Amino acid sequence: MKLHGSMEINNDELYIGGVSCLKMVEEYKTPLYVFDEELIRKNCRDYRKYFKVDENKNRVAYAGKAFLPGYMCRLIKEENMCLDVVSGGELYTAYKSGFPMENIFFHGNNKTKEEVEMGVKYGVGKFVVDNFYELELLEDVCEKEDKIQEIYFRITPGIEAHTHEYIKTGQIDSKFGFALVNGDLYNAIEKLKNYSRVKLVGLHAHIGSQIFDEEPFLDEVDIMMKLVKEIKEKYNIELTDVDLGGGVGVYYTDEDKPKTIKEFCSAIIDRAEKTCSNLGIEVPKLIIEPGRSIIANAGSTLYTIGSIKDIKDVRVYVSVDGGMTDNIRPSLYHAGYECSIVNKMNKNVENEVTIAGKCCESGDILINNVSISEIESGDTLITTSTGAYGYSMASNYNKIQKPAVIAVKDGEITPVCRRQTYEDVISLEL
């Protein structure tokens, strides 16, 4: 198992942020999400540094859908980041945490009237407009509120990135954005002549998630910069912002070969400068929206091992006290993870087992065919790189409670989310 961030081994035992995993379990029980605050902050600072936020006035917006309790809103505010939200719930969380509304980008392919009204009233910085319906709705709401709203148009640039089918978003056949090939983007720009309350200042595209190859991102840069020039020449609209979305791949298993934050950011900026120079235009303000690449490797999940079922000459099932309710990605995407026993970190790898969840589903498998040290019921198992889309996609399937969340740094534990009780689970039932 690869160690990330502040992870270290002392006398065969795993520590994160200077805190023993066994101590975390003793105090907070399992399943338990653990976040390495030092690594989160380092990733934020690396993005700001290498994307030239201070130097070029570019911006980095954390993609909140990856993980967004109030703790995370406050942390990225402290790190001078912007925030990308995709729902009224995420926007409300940011608002209640005191996050500056002017630094928010509001996404979503089907924002409701209530969500649009909320965003306008709160003073959201940029609406990323996805379709004609939203454009008209936003104009009407701004008219009633007597406000002018800056917007980006989201486009589908026609780029097919090599990733899972469910997380491709840049190709033509997508529920997101105005397509280029059928003229939707140009029709949307023409419609702006009829609107006085929305102001187009930028373009946005997002080509997918968990992408390792930088070439699709560089193609995206070329397409977006050519559009900036074309829109200026054809419509006399000066676009100041270009938002390239997120999607940078991260390490889950040794099959993954991600770029560093520095490599990714440098490639994007270099390409933007070169392309704009060739086109004879100024480089617009660049925005990227990393989520997974900030938070994934900073999060881990601790479980207690229960049943061990040895089917002779077939498989050994090792069951934990969590599963698809706290990490749906293996069932949804066949996502891979690494694991270990937290107090046997230096033991020789001896057994091949399958880590199973406790849900009443045959597909509730966290890790297939993994080699691990000698394992016993009652041991504490850790799965790494669960920071993104673990807690944020957690459910109460089988009426299982959502786990607690903690952050660790410099030997201290910060509670982030309390564990649900059974009363919490049924609290909305009448």
C-alpha positions as CSV (number, residue, x, y, z in Angstrom):
1,M,0.0,0.0,0.0
2,K,1.4,3.4,-1.0
3,L,1.7,6.0,1.8
4,H,0.3,9.4,1.1
5,G,1.0,12.8,2.7
6,S,1.8,12.6,6.4
7,M,1.3,8.8,6.6
8,E,4.2,7.1,8.4
9,I,4.8,3.7,10.1
10,N,6.0,3.5,13.7
11,N,6.6,0.0,15.1
12,D,4.4,-1.7,12.4
13,E,1.5,0.8,13.1
14,L,0.2,3.4,10.7
15,Y,0.0,7.0,11.7
16,I,-1.7,9.9,9.8
17,G,-1.1,13.5,10.8
18,G,0.9,12.3,13.7
19,V,-2.1,10.3,15.1
20,S,-2.2,6.5,15.5
21,C,-5.0,4.9,13.4
22,L,-5.7,2.7,16.4
23,K,-6.3,5.7,18.6
24,M,-8.7,7.2,16.0
25,V,-10.7,4.0,16.0
26,E,-10.7,3.8,19.8
27,E,-12.1,7.3,20.0
28,Y,-14.4,7.5,17.0
29,K,-15.2,3.8,16.1
30,T,-15.5,2.5,12.6
31,P,-16.3,3.0,9.7
32,L,-14.4,6.3,9.9
33,Y,-13.3,8.7,7.3
34,V,-9.9,10.3,8.0
35,F,-8.5,13.4,6.2
36,D,-4.9,14.5,6.2
37,E,-5.3,18.3,6.5
38,E,-1.6,19.0,5.9
39,L,-1.9,17.2,2.5
40,I,-5.1,19.0,1.5
41,R,-3.4,22.4,2.3
42,K,-0.3,21.4,0.4
43,N,-2.3,20.5,-2.7
44,C,-4.2,23.8,-2.6
45,R,-1.0,25.8,-2.3
46,D,0.7,23.8,-5.1
47,Y,-2.3,24.6,-7.4
48,R,-2.2,28.3,-6.5
49,K,1.6,28.4,-7.1
50,Y,1.9,26.4,-10.3
51,F,-1.3,27.8,-11.9
52,K,0.1,31.3,-11.3
53,V,-2.8,32.6,-9.3
54,D,-0.9,35.5,-7.8
55,E,1.3,36.1,-10.8
56,N,-1.3,36.0,-13.6
57,K,-4.5,36.5,-11.7
58,N,-5.7,33.1,-12.7
59,R,-8.0,31.2,-10.3
60,V,-8.3,27.7,-8.9
61,A,-11.8,26.7,-7.8
62,Y,-12.1,23.6,-5.7
63,A,-14.8,21.3,-7.1
64,G,-17.1,20.9,-4.0
65,K,-18.9,17.8,-5.3
66,A,-15.8,15.7,-4.3
67,F,-16.2,16.5,-0.6
68,L,-17.9,19.6,0.9
69,P,-18.8,19.8,4.6
70,G,-18.5,23.2,6.3
71,Y,-14.9,22.3,7.4
72,M,-13.8,22.0,3.7
73,C,-15.4,25.4,2.8
74,R,-13.6,27.1,5.7
75,L,-10.3,25.4,4.7
76,I,-10.3,26.4,1.1
77,K,-11.4,30.0,2.1
78,E,-8.2,30.1,4.3
79,E,-6.2,28.9,1.3
80,N,-7.6,31.7,-0.9
81,M,-9.3,29.3,-3.3
82,C,-12.5,29.7,-5.2
83,L,-15.3,27.2,-5.0
84,D,-17.3,25.3,-7.7
85,V,-20.8,24.2,-6.5
86,V,-23.4,22.2,-8.4
87,S,-26.6,22.4,-6.3
88,G,-28.5,24.4,-3.9
89,G,-27.3,22.2,-1.1
90,E,-23.7,22.8,-1.8
91,L,-24.3,26.5,-2.2
92,Y,-26.2,26.6,1.1
93,T,-23.3,24.8,2.8
94,A,-20.9,27.4,1.5
95,Y,-23.1,30.3,2.5
96,K,-23.6,29.0,6.1
97,S,-19.8,28.4,6.4
98,G,-19.1,32.1,5.6
99,F,-17.5,31.4,2.2
100,P,-17.3,34.6,0.1
101,M,-20.1,34.3,-2.5
102,E,-18.3,36.3,-5.1
103,N,-15.7,33.5,-5.3
104,I,-18.3,30.9,-6.3
105,F,-18.9,29.3,-9.7
106,F,-22.5,27.9,-9.8
107,H,-22.7,24.8,-12.1
108,G,-25.5,22.4,-12.9
109,N,-27.3,21.1,-16.0
110,N,-30.8,21.6,-14.6
111,K,-30.8,24.3,-11.9
112,T,-34.2,24.7,-10.5
113,K,-35.9,28.1,-10.2
114,E,-35.3,28.0,-6.4
115,E,-31.6,27.3,-6.9
116,V,-31.3,30.1,-9.4
117,E,-33.1,32.5,-7.1
118,M,-30.8,31.4,-4.2
119,G,-27.7,32.0,-6.3
120,V,-28.8,35.4,-7.4
121,K,-29.9,36.5,-3.9
122,Y,-26.7,35.3,-2.3
123,G,-24.6,37.1,-4.9
124,V,-22.8,34.2,-6.6
125,G,-19.9,35.4,-8.6
126,K,-20.4,33.4,-11.8
127,F,-23.3,31.3,-13.1
128,V,-22.1,28.6,-15.5
129,V,-25.1,28.6,-17.9
130,D,-25.7,25.1,-19.3
131,N,-28.7,25.5,-21.6
132,F,-31.3,27.8,-23.1
133,Y,-33.8,27.1,-20.4
134,E,-31.4,28.3,-17.7
135,L,-30.5,31.4,-19.7
136,E,-34.1,32.5,-19.8
137,L,-34.8,31.6,-16.2
138,L,-31.7,33.5,-15.0
139,E,-32.7,36.6,-17.0
140,D,-36.2,36.5,-15.4
141,V,-34.9,36.1,-11.9
142,C,-32.3,38.9,-12.3
143,E,-35.0,41.2,-13.6
144,K,-37.1,40.6,-10.5
145,E,-34.1,41.1,-8.2
146,D,-32.8,44.1,-10.2
147,K,-29.4,42.5,-10.6
148,I,-26.8,42.0,-13.4
149,Q,-25.3,38.5,-13.3
150,E,-22.0,37.6,-14.9
151,I,-22.1,34.2,-16.7
152,Y,-20.0,31.7,-18.5
153,F,-21.4,29.5,-21.2
154,R,-20.6,25.8,-20.7
155,I,-19.7,24.2,-24.0
156,T,-19.2,20.6,-25.1
157,P,-16.0,20.8,-27.1
158,G,-16.2,17.4,-28.7
159,I,-13.2,15.8,-26.9
160,E,-13.4,12.2,-25.9
161,A,-11.1,11.6,-23.0
162,H,-10.0,8.1,-22.1
163,T,-11.9,7.5,-18.8
164,H,-14.9,5.7,-17.5
165,E,-18.1,6.1,-19.7
166,Y,-20.1,7.6,-16.8
167,I,-17.6,10.4,-16.2
168,K,-17.0,11.5,-19.8
169,T,-18.5,15.0,-20.3
170,G,-16.7,16.7,-23.1
171,Q,-18.0,14.6,-26.0
172,I,-20.9,15.6,-28.2
173,D,-23.3,13.1,-26.8
174,S,-23.5,14.6,-23.3
175,K,-26.2,16.1,-21.1
176,F,-23.9,19.0,-20.3
177,G,-23.5,22.3,-22.1
178,F,-24.0,24.0,-25.5
179,A,-22.6,21.9,-28.4
180,L,-20.3,23.4,-31.0
181,V,-21.1,21.2,-33.9
182,N,-24.9,21.9,-34.1
183,G,-24.6,25.6,-33.6
184,D,-26.1,25.8,-30.1
185,L,-23.4,28.0,-28.7
186,Y,-23.8,30.5,-31.5
187,N,-27.6,30.5,-31.1
188,A,-27.1,31.2,-27.4
189,I,-24.8,34.1,-28.1
190,E,-27.4,35.5,-30.5
191,K,-30.1,35.3,-27.8
192,L,-28.0,37.6,-25.6
193,K,-29.2,40.5,-27.7
194,N,-32.6,40.0,-26.1
195,Y,-31.4,39.9,-22.5
196,S,-30.2,42.9,-20.4
197,R,-29.6,41.2,-17.1
198,V,-26.9,38.6,-17.9
199,K,-23.4,39.4,-19.0
200,L,-21.3,36.9,-20.8
201,V,-17.7,37.1,-19.6
202,G,-16.3,33.6,-20.2
203,L,-16.5,30.1,-21.5
204,H,-16.4,26.9,-19.5
205,A,-15.7,23.3,-20.5
206,H,-15.1,20.1,-18.6
207,I,-14.0,17.0,-20.6
208,G,-14.3,14.3,-17.9
209,S,-12.7,12.9,-14.7
210,Q,-9.8,10.7,-13.7
211,I,-7.8,11.6,-16.9
212,F,-4.1,10.9,-16.9
213,D,-3.1,12.0,-20.5
214,E,-2.5,15.7,-20.8
215,E,-3.2,15.8,-24.5
216,P,-7.1,16.2,-24.1
217,F,-6.6,19.2,-21.9
218,L,-4.2,20.8,-24.4
219,D,-6.7,20.2,-27.2
220,E,-9.3,21.8,-24.9
221,V,-7.1,24.9,-24.5
222,D,-6.7,25.2,-28.3
223,I,-10.5,25.0,-28.9
224,M,-11.3,27.5,-26.2
225,M,-8.8,30.1,-27.2
226,K,-10.0,29.9,-30.9
227,L,-13.5,30.4,-29.6
228,V,-12.5,33.5,-27.6
229,K,-11.0,35.0,-30.8
230,E,-14.0,34.0,-33.0
231,I,-16.6,35.4,-30.6
232,K,-14.7,38.7,-30.4
233,E,-14.5,39.0,-34.2
234,K,-18.0,37.8,-34.9
235,Y,-20.0,39.3,-32.0
236,N,-17.7,42.0,-30.6
237,I,-17.9,40.3,-27.2
238,E,-14.6,40.5,-25.2
239,L,-14.4,37.3,-23.1
240,T,-12.0,37.8,-20.2
241,D,-12.3,34.3,-18.6
242,V,-11.7,30.8,-19.8
243,D,-12.6,28.0,-17.4
244,L,-11.0,24.6,-18.3
245,G,-12.8,22.5,-15.7
246,G,-11.1,19.7,-13.8
247,G,-10.7,16.0,-14.2
248,V,-7.0,15.5,-13.4
249,G,-6.3,11.8,-12.6
250,V,-5.0,10.7,-9.2
251,Y,-3.3,7.6,-7.8
252,Y,-5.6,4.8,-6.5
253,T,-3.5,1.7,-7.3
254,D,-0.1,1.1,-8.9
255,E,-1.7,0.9,-12.3
256,D,-2.3,4.7,-12.1
257,K,0.4,7.1,-13.4
258,P,-0.8,10.6,-12.6
259,K,0.9,13.8,-13.5
260,T,2.0,16.1,-10.6
261,I,0.1,19.3,-10.0
262,K,3.2,21.2,-11.3
263,E,3.3,19.2,-14.5
264,F,-0.4,19.6,-15.2
265,C,-0.5,23.3,-14.5
266,S,2.6,24.1,-16.4
267,A,1.4,22.2,-19.5
268,I,-1.9,24.1,-19.4
269,I,-0.3,27.5,-19.0
270,D,2.4,27.0,-21.5
271,R,-0.1,25.8,-24.1
272,A,-2.5,28.7,-23.4
273,E,0.4,31.2,-23.9
274,K,1.6,29.6,-27.1
275,T,-1.9,29.3,-28.6
276,C,-2.9,32.8,-27.8
277,S,0.4,34.1,-29.2
278,N,-0.2,32.3,-32.4
279,L,-3.8,33.6,-32.6
280,G,-2.7,37.2,-31.8
281,I,-4.8,37.6,-28.7
282,E,-4.1,38.3,-25.1
283,V,-4.2,35.3,-22.7
284,P,-7.5,35.5,-20.8
285,K,-7.8,34.8,-17.1
286,L,-7.6,31.0,-16.7
287,I,-9.7,29.0,-14.3
288,I,-9.4,25.3,-13.3
289,E,-11.6,23.3,-11.0
290,P,-9.7,20.5,-9.3
291,G,-11.6,18.4,-6.7
292,R,-10.4,14.8,-6.7
293,S,-6.8,15.8,-7.2
294,I,-6.9,18.0,-4.1
295,I,-8.8,15.7,-1.7
296,A,-8.6,12.0,-2.9
297,N,-5.2,11.0,-1.6
298,A,-5.8,13.0,1.6
299,G,-8.7,10.8,2.6
300,S,-8.7,7.2,4.0
301,T,-11.4,5.0,5.5
302,L,-10.9,2.8,8.5
303,Y,-13.0,-0.4,9.0
304,T,-13.3,-3.2,11.5
305,I,-13.0,-6.7,10.1
306,G,-15.8,-9.1,11.0
307,S,-16.6,-12.3,9.2
308,I,-13.9,-14.1,7.2
309,K,-15.3,-16.7,4.8
310,D,-12.9,-19.2,3.2
311,I,-14.4,-21.0,0.2
312,K,-11.8,-23.6,-0.4
313,D,-10.1,-23.3,-3.8
314,V,-12.4,-20.4,-4.7
315,R,-12.0,-17.2,-2.7
316,V,-11.6,-15.8,0.8
317,Y,-14.1,-13.1,1.6
318,V,-13.1,-10.6,4.3
319,S,-16.1,-8.6,5.4
320,V,-15.9,-5.1,7.0
321,D,-18.4,-3.0,8.8
322,G,-18.9,-0.6,5.9
323,G,-19.1,-1.0,2.2
324,M,-21.0,0.5,-0.7
325,T,-22.9,2.9,1.6
326,D,-19.6,4.7,2.4
327,N,-17.8,4.0,-0.9
328,I,-20.1,3.4,-3.9
329,R,-17.3,3.8,-6.5
330,P,-16.2,0.2,-6.7
331,S,-19.7,-0.9,-7.3
332,L,-20.5,2.0,-9.7
333,Y,-17.2,2.3,-11.6
334,H,-15.3,-0.9,-10.7
335,A,-12.9,1.5,-9.1
336,G,-9.7,0.1,-7.6
337,Y,-8.2,0.8,-4.1
338,E,-5.3,-0.3,-1.9
339,C,-5.6,-1.5,1.7
340,S,-3.7,-2.7,4.6
341,I,-4.0,-3.7,8.3
342,V,-3.1,-0.6,10.3
343,N,-1.1,-2.4,13.0
344,K,0.6,-5.0,10.7
345,M,2.1,-2.5,8.2
346,N,5.5,-4.3,8.0
347,K,4.2,-7.8,8.0
348,N,4.9,-9.9,4.9
349,V,2.1,-10.1,2.4
350,E,0.8,-13.6,2.5
351,N,-2.9,-13.9,1.6
352,E,-5.0,-13.0,-1.4
353,V,-8.5,-12.1,-0.3
354,T,-11.6,-10.1,-1.4
355,I,-12.7,-7.2,0.8
356,A,-16.5,-7.3,1.0
357,G,-19.0,-4.8,2.5
358,K,-21.9,-5.6,4.8
359,C,-24.7,-4.5,2.5
360,C,-27.3,-7.0,1.3
361,E,-25.9,-7.0,-2.2
362,S,-23.6,-9.4,-4.0
363,G,-22.0,-6.5,-5.7
364,D,-21.0,-4.9,-2.4
365,I,-17.3,-5.6,-2.9
366,L,-14.7,-2.9,-2.0
367,I,-11.5,-4.6,-3.3
368,N,-11.2,-7.8,-5.4
369,N,-8.3,-10.2,-5.1
370,V,-5.9,-8.1,-3.0
371,S,-2.8,-9.4,-1.3
372,I,-2.6,-8.6,2.4
373,S,-0.9,-9.7,5.6
374,E,-2.3,-12.2,7.9
375,I,-5.7,-11.0,8.8
376,E,-8.1,-11.7,11.8
377,S,-11.6,-10.7,12.8
378,G,-11.3,-7.5,14.9
379,D,-8.4,-6.1,12.9
380,T,-8.6,-2.5,11.6
381,L,-8.4,-2.2,7.9
382,I,-7.6,1.0,6.0
383,T,-8.5,1.8,2.4
384,T,-6.6,4.7,1.0
385,S,-7.4,7.5,-1.5
386,T,-11.1,7.6,-0.4
387,G,-11.2,11.4,0.1
388,A,-13.1,12.1,-3.1
389,Y,-16.6,10.8,-3.7
390,G,-16.7,8.7,-0.5
391,Y,-18.6,10.8,2.0
392,S,-20.1,13.0,-0.6
393,M,-21.8,9.9,-2.3
394,A,-22.5,8.1,0.9
395,S,-26.1,6.7,1.4
396,N,-28.3,5.1,4.0
397,Y,-29.0,2.0,1.9
398,N,-30.1,-0.8,4.2
399,K,-30.7,2.0,6.7
400,I,-27.0,2.0,7.6
401,Q,-25.7,5.2,9.3
402,K,-23.2,7.4,7.6
403,P,-19.8,7.3,9.3
404,A,-18.1,10.0,11.2
405,V,-15.5,12.2,9.6
406,I,-12.3,13.6,11.2
407,A,-9.3,15.6,10.1
408,V,-5.8,15.1,11.6
409,K,-2.8,17.4,11.6
410,D,0.2,17.8,13.9
411,G,-0.9,15.1,16.3
412,E,-4.4,16.7,16.8
413,I,-7.8,15.4,15.7
414,T,-10.5,17.8,14.5
415,P,-14.1,16.4,14.3
416,V,-15.7,17.3,10.9
417,C,-19.0,15.3,10.8
418,R,-20.5,13.3,13.6
419,R,-21.6,9.7,13.0
420,Q,-25.3,9.3,12.2
421,T,-27.5,7.7,14.8
422,Y,-30.4,5.5,14.0
423,E,-32.6,8.4,15.1
424,D,-30.9,10.5,12.4
425,V,-31.6,7.9,9.8
426,I,-35.4,7.9,10.5
427,S,-35.6,11.6,11.4
428,L,-37.4,12.6,8.2
429,E,-40.0,9.9,8.3
430,L,-43.6,10.8,9.3
